[in-house]
Amino acid sequence: MEAIVKGQNEKAKNFPRIITCPNEMVALSIADGYARVTNKPQAVIIHVDVGTQGLGAAVHNASCGRAPVLIFAGLSPCTIEGEYRGSRTEYIHWLQDIPDQKQIVAQYCRYTGEIKRGRNVKQLVNRALNLATSDPKDPVYLVGSREAMEEEIEPYTVDQSLWTPAELGALKHSQLQQVSELLVDAQEPLVIAGYVGRNQSAVDSLVELANTIKGLRVLDTTGSDMCFPADHPAWLGLKYGEDESIRTADAILVLDCDVPWINTQCHPRKGAKIIHIDVDPLKHQMPVFYIDAIARFRADPESAISQITSYVRTHLQDRISTQTFDRRWLNLQQKHQQRIEGIASKAIPGENGTFDCPFLISQVRKACPPDTIWAVEAVTNSVIASDQIQATIPGSWINCGGGGLGWSGGGALGIKLATDAQAGGTNKGKFVCQIVGDGSYLFSVPGSVYWIAQSGDGSKVSNEDLHISFAPTPDYAGIAKAAAGGKAWAHHADTVADLQRLLPEAVKAVKSGICAVLDAHLGGPQGKFEGDSA
């Protein structure tokens, strides 16, 4: 903590922004959301093994969502008798010393490592960031004992321009010819996209491909980002592994996608030709994965899409310049209009004045600015949300990458922080709207989420510059009452008189069968709930 303060004082603007987070899952979800917007790595600092476990499902989400995040955790000191600076001084140091702390999260991280000495700490951090930012992007995890962290070393520098991520290549000529001819010669060509939208320029490239091969359709599985705009005739919407287009297509290009279809629910027709282009076509972190593709190419999606479009326009222009493709384009436009009208017909309120999910989302969409960024954790209602929002701007729809409920609270905060930073300051960025169901909302640790949202820039919170203050303190009793649907007994005690009056009431409430929370303000009310500082 002292090093953070020293860095802020000495490096000023050239130092990471510090956000105080009272919960590890929220912290990683914020970093996850921020990284999704910027495609730049973010960092989370947590406390030894227990803090690592506190990350919970956020590690799963960041891994499935391909979020480049560096997680750093301390290790219990490895010496007992003062052999080195940083040796054990607390009872808890024995209890938090486990055989291999890295294994808690290793299955979800691209890289795990230990900083064993101080003199190569920058190289180890850079290696971790290299792996985090190279496709497929992923969290990385570093640990270090207190002895290593407190080692005195001579200051040194490394050339950061030499620590760049590994870049993917493009398609070879033979591969390019194969996939281009497959899509052009097909009667019902289909693209199934997953993570393409993370690179926003790739969305435009995919639109150009659909404009070139008229009749090509695009099904968005929204691995975590909107991949294709809803106002394009080729848009088939968001589906999770089940759609009629999968059953009827005779040629399918699976593009940077983890789950193109669910075999027990829907699968391609017999004889359909499938090509898979992906940053990780073999899915190294999935023990069971395969699709019946005639070819698999590891390549950068945007480069591959642009190559295909250019090849078709240069070498296959005569094939696509026929009335057949004109008729396909007209048919596509008509079906798209029918699809939009069908979606609109579902957003109708009940005759008794009640409403369901389609109407709710349609009204939220109308109320929010056109360039809103949607942080979506709608789970079973995700398809409905996608249909009603009909996102058209690349980067405007960000979905929870995995199945760990509770992502969107911190995720939405991270997204807002990122868009504000890109725009030059607090509340200068785009409007952010979180769409979340009731269960996921509870899993998101809302007490921590809304404390962070209220406290604003954690780097300015004092106690003193160590970022360990909870000012402004939350209304803990109010949180309890709200979570209990108003049925909890909840009060604040600022003075001895308050304690003497309220404690018997709290006991009486518990005996009557309801929970009681007495928020006792040590030292009086100054600086507590509704105060200025802790």
N, C-alpha and C positions, 0 to 999 in steps of 0.2 A: 504493500500500500504506500509505503514511503517512497518507493521508486516511481510510482505513478505521479505523486505530487511533485517529485523532483523533475520528472520529464515534462510535466505541464508547465512548471516554472521556467525551465531552461529552453524548451523547444516551442513553447507557445502554440502557434498555428500548425506546426508540423508535428502534431501529436494526436493520437486517436481520441475521439470523443468518448467520454465515460458516461454510461447510463447505469444508475443504481437499480438493481432488480431484486426484490425480496424473495424471488422464487426461481429455481434453476430452469424449470421447464419454460417459464415465461421468458427468461433471458435468452435461451437458445431459440425459441420461437421468434423473438424480436430479431435476432441476428439472421435467422432463416429468411424472414420476410424482407429484411433490408438487402440481403444478398440476392434474393430473387429479382429485385428491382434493378439493382446496380450491376449485377454479375461480378461484383468485387468481393473478395473474402472479408468476412467479419470475424470477430473474436469474442469468446466467452471465457471468463475466468471463474472457476468454481473451487470449492473446498474439498480436497482429498477424495476418499472413496464415497463418503456420504453425499457430498455435492454431486459427484458423478452419477450416483443412483438417482438423485433428485432430478436429473435431466429427463428421466422417464421416457415417455413416448416421443418426446421432441427429437431424440436422436434418430429414431425410426423415420419420422417425418422428414427430417433434413436429408437423410440418406436416400429415401425414395424420391424426394423432391429435388435431388441433385443440387443441394445448396452448399456452396463453398464456405465452410465455417471452421475456424481453428478453435478448438476447445483446449484450454490449459487448466490442469489441476495440480495442486501440490501433492507430494507424497509425505507420509509420516517420516520424521527424521530417521536416518538409518544408523545413527550412533547413539550410545546411551551415556557415556561417561565424560562427555565434553571433549572428545578427540578432535572435533572440528567445530568451527563456529556454526551454530544452527542445531546442535545436538539436542536431544529430547529434554524438555523442561516441564511438560504437562502430563497429567494422568492419562488424558485421552490419546496421547501419542502411541501408547501401546495398543489400545483398542482399535485404532484406525490403521494399523500396520497389517496389511493383507498380502497374501502370496503374490498376486499379479493384478494390480489395479486396472491395468490396461484392458484386461479381458472383460471387464464390465461392459464396454462399448465396442470392443474390437470388431465384432461381426457387422457393425453398422458404419465403420469408418474405413476410408481408403488407406489410411496409414495411422499407426500408433507408434509412439516412440518415447524414449526417456532422455531427458537432459541430464547427463551424468557429471559433467564438468562445465564450468562457466566459460572456458576459452573458445568453445565452438558453438555457443548458444545461438548465434545469429545464423550459422549454417544449418543447424537443425530446424530452426523455425522456418527458414527459407525452403528447406526440403519439404517440410510439411505443407507449406503454402503452394509449392510447385504441384504437389499431388492433389491438393484440394481444388486447384483452379484448372487442372488439365481434364479434358472430357474423358469419361463421364465425371463431372464434378461431384464432390462428396465431402462430408465432414472429415476432419483429421483430429487426432487427440495426442497431446503431449503432456507428460508429467515430469516433475522434478522435485527432488527432496530439498528440504530446507538447507542442508549443507551445500548443495549445488547452487541454490539461489543466493546464498549469502557469501559465496566465494569471492574474494577480492581479485580482480583481474585488471590488467592494463587496458584502457579503452582502445577499441579497434574498429575499423570500418570494413564493410564489404561493398562491392559494386553491385547495387541492386538491379542495374540494367542487365546483368548476366543471369538473373534468376527469373526467367520467364516460363510460363507453362508450355508444355509440349503441345504442338498443334497437329491436328488431323489433316490428312491429305484429301485429294479429290478422287473421282472415279478414273480408272484407266480407260483407254479408248474402247477396248473390247467390252468392258462393263457398261460403259456409257451407251454404246450401240445396242447392247442387249436390252437394257431397261427402256430406252427410248422407243425402239421398235415394238416392244411388248405393249406399251401404253397406247401407241398410235394404232396398232393393228387390232386392238381389243374392241369388242362391241360395247362392253360395259366396264370401262376402266375405273378403278377406285383407288384413292390414296387414303390410308389410315394413319393419322398423325398423332403423336404423343407429346413430345417435349420440344417440337420444332419452334414453338412460340417463345421459348426462352431467349432466343436470338431474334429480336424483333424484326430485323431486316429479312430474316428467312420467311416471315409471313408474307411480305411483299413478293418475295421470289416464288412462293407457292401460288400466289394469286396470278402471277405472270404465266406460270405453267398451266393453270386452269384456263386462262384466257387463250393460250396457244393451242392446247388440245381440247377443243370444244366438245363437251360431253363428259369430260373427266369430272368425277365427284370427289368431295373431300369429307371424310368422317373424322370428327375431332374427338379423341378420347380424353383430352385435357389431363395429361399426366400431371401438369401443374400450371400450365399457361395456355391461354387462348391461341390456337394455331391457325385459325382461318376465320375471316370476317363473315358475320351473319348476313350481310347485305349482298353477298355474291351469289349468283345463281347456283354455283357448285356446292354451296354449304348444305350439309346434311344434319348439322347440329351436333350436340354432344351425346355420345352413347357410351355406356360402359360394357363393351364386349358383346353387344347384341344389337343387330340392325338388319333389316331386310336386304340392304345393299351388300352386306357381306355374303349373304346366301346366293345372290344373283350375279355378282361380278365374275367376269371371266379372266380378269387380270387385276392383281392387287399389289400396290406398292406400299409396304409397311415402312413408315418413315419415323425413325427415332421414337419407337413406341415399345412399352413394356408388355401391355396386354391388349393386342389387337382384337381378339375375340375370346369368348369363353366356350370351349369346345362342347361342354354338356348343354349349353343353351343355344349356341349358334356357331356355325363353322362354314367355310367356303364350300362351294359346290364342287363335285367331283370333276377334275380336269382343269380347275382354275389354276392359273400360273401366278406364283407369288414370288416377289423379290423383296428382300429385307435390307434396307440401308439404315445404319444406326451407328452411333458413336461406340456402342457396345452391343453388337448383334448377338453375342453368345451369352449375355447376361451373367457375368461372372459371379455375382452375389446371389443368384437364384439357383438352388440345388436342382430344381426341376423346371426346365424351360425348353420348348422347341415349337417351331411351326414348320409346316411342310413347304418350305421355300425352295425354289430351284436354284437360288443364288443368295448369298449373304455378303454384303460389302460393308467394311468398316470405313466410314467417310464422314466428313463434315456435312451435315444436312443442307445448309444453305449453298455450299459449293456444288453439291451433287444436283440440287434442284436447278440451279442456274445453268449448270452444264447441260442437263437434259433439255431445258427450254431452248438453249442456244443450238444444240445438236438438231432438235426437231425442226427449228426454223431454217437451219442451214442445209440439212440433208434430207428432210422428209416433208418439205413444204408442199410438194405436189400431192402427197397423200392426204394432208389435212385441208387442202383447198378444194374440197368437193361439196356437193349439195348434202351429202350424208352428214358431214360435220355441221353444216348450217342447220339441218333439221334437228340434230342432237342439241344444239345450242338453244334453239327455240323451245324444244321440249323441256330442257333444263330450266329455262326461265319460267315456263308455265307451272312446272311442279314446285319451283321455289315459291312462287306467289301463292300457290295452294297451301304450302307448308306454313307460310307466314300467317295466312288467314286462319288456318286451323289452330295455330298457337294462340292467336288473338281471341278465338271463340271460346277458349278455355278460361280466359281471365274475366269471368262474369261473376258478380256478387250474387249471393242467395236472395231469394224473394223476401226473406225475413230480416234482411240487413246484415247477415253474417257473411264471411268471406273465407275462401280457402287459399292455399299456397299460390296458385297461378295469379289470382287477383292481387294478393298482397305484393308479390314481387313486381308485378306490372306497375303498381302504384308507386313503389319505392323507386323503380327505374324512372318514372316520369318526374318524381320529385328531385332526383339527384342531377347534377350537371352532366352534360353529354360525355365529358372526358373522365368521369369517375373511374377510379381503380377499385375493382370489386375483390375483396378478400373473402373467399367463399369456403365455408365448411358446412355445407347443407346436407351432406351425406346422402340419404335416400331421396332427398329433394333436389339434388344437384342438377339433374336433367331438366326439371321444371324451371329452376333458377336460370339455367343457361338459355332455355327457350325464351323466357320472358325478358331477360336482359338483352339478348342478341348483341353481344359485344362485337364491335367492328374495329376498334383501335388496338393495335398490337401492344401488349403489356397491360391491358386494362382489366383482364380477368386473371387472377392468381388463385389457384386452387390448392388446398392442402395436398402435399405430395404423397402422403401415405395414409395409414389407417389409425394413427394415434390421435384420438379425439382430444380436443383442447388446443389445437394449433392456432386458430384464427384470432384469439384475443391478442397474444403477443405478436402473431404474424401481421395483423392489421397495424399494430403500433410500429413495427419495423418498416412496413411499407410506407406509412405516413412519414416517418423520420427520413426515409430515403428520398421520397419525392420532394420533401421540403429542402433537404440538403442539395438536391439537384437544381432546385429553383432559387437557392440562395438564402434560405432562412425559414424560421418558424412560420408555419401556416401560409407559406408562399407557394407550396407545391399543389398537386392535384387533390381533389376531394377523394377521401377513402371511405368506403362503406363496407362494413363487415356483415356478412350474411351467415347466421349460425343458428342451429337448432338448440332447443332447451338443454338437452343432455350435454352436447359439446360445449355449450356456454358454461355449464357448471365445471366441466373438466378443465376449462381454460384458466382456472384460478383467478376469477374476476376481481377478487380483493386486491391482488398484486397488480393485475393489469390496469385497473382504474386508479390505483395509487400512483403508478408510473405516469399514466396519462395526465394526471392532475399536477404532479410534481414537475413535469416538463423536463428541462435539461438537467440530467443528473450530475453533470460536471460542475454545476453551480450550487448544488446542495451542500450545506456545510455540516460538518462534524468531523473534523473541521474542513479539511479538503480531502478527507480520506474516503469519501463516498460511502459512509456507513450510517448516515442519518436516515431516519424515516420521516423527516419533516417534509411537508406537513403531515402530521400523523393522521391516519385514517380514523373514521368513526367506527371503531371495532364493534361496539354494541349495535350500531346501525346496520352493519354488515350481517350480523347474526339475525337481527330481526327481519331484515329483507329476505335472507335465505330461508327463514322459517315461515315465510308468507305472512309476516306480521304477527305471528302467534307467540313469538319468544318474548320473555321479559328482558328488556334491555335498557340500561341506564348508565350514567356517568357519575363518578364520585370524585369531587375535587378537594373536599375538606373532610376533617374528622367528623363534623356534623353530618355530612352526606353519607359517610360510611356507616355511622351509627343508625341512620335512618333507613338506608337502603339495604344493608346486609340482611336484616330480618325479612324484608320484603322478598329478596332473592331466594332465601331459604324456603319461604312460604310458597313461592312460585314453583320451585322444584318439587316440593311435597305435593303440590296440586297436580303434577303431571306434565308440566311444561319446562323447557330448558330456560336457564337464566344466564345472562352475561352481564357482569358488572365491570365496566371499564374504569379501573382505578388509576387516577392521574397522580403519580408520585411527584411530590414537590409542588402540588397545586396545578391549576388549569393553564398557567402560562406556557405557551409553546406546544400545548397538546391539541386535541381536536379543535379546529377553527383558530388555532394559534399560528404564529409566524415561524417558529423554529423549535427544534427539539432540544 
